Amino acid sequence: TRLFLRYVAVVAFVRDTPRHREMCASLLERFASSDSLGDIGICCKLCSLLPNAVEPSKIPLTELGRGIAAGEAPAEHHHWYDIGLAMACYRTGDWEQARTSIRKAQSREDYDSQPEARALALSVLAMTEHQFRHSDEAALALNEACELLEQQWPMVFRDDAPGSSWPAWPNWLIAITLHREAATLLGQ
């Protein structure tokens, strides 16, 4: 699924919607009923990356939610599972659960140390708050995501970048893709 993560992140970033739908169909066929929570989490995240990529009922968000609740997610990546669940819930119209999952992700220990996770989560939060017609909260989340992207994205491919930026580039592309959608939705 890690290869899918890289490939689908690029496909969505360049707005190749037909190819994204095709890749999501393949992901769901291969991984939606996997025994691996990691596979299910990546499947939820990638199939929720663009609107109408798949039939919302086919996204395995129930399985992901159960795995998170059962404590199956590795502690150092728990916030990523919460964000994937939030993305899937947003696409299925369960905005309350999307917001709750983002708030859980934001409370996790490693969340603050990963700006790409924060930018992604804030973009989903902006879209979710917009659905609730909370324009101030939506704008605040979108502006925070924008600041992170402007400050951190240029560092990703630098040799002297702090931390492990290079392996994070697919998640940066996902964050940028969702930020673009959020900005359009909010009219910015």
Summary of the structure (lengths in Angstrom):
residues: 188
radius of gyration: 15.1
end to end distance: 33.5
largest distance: 43.4
contacts: 627
relative contact order: 0.12
helix: 75%
strand: 0%
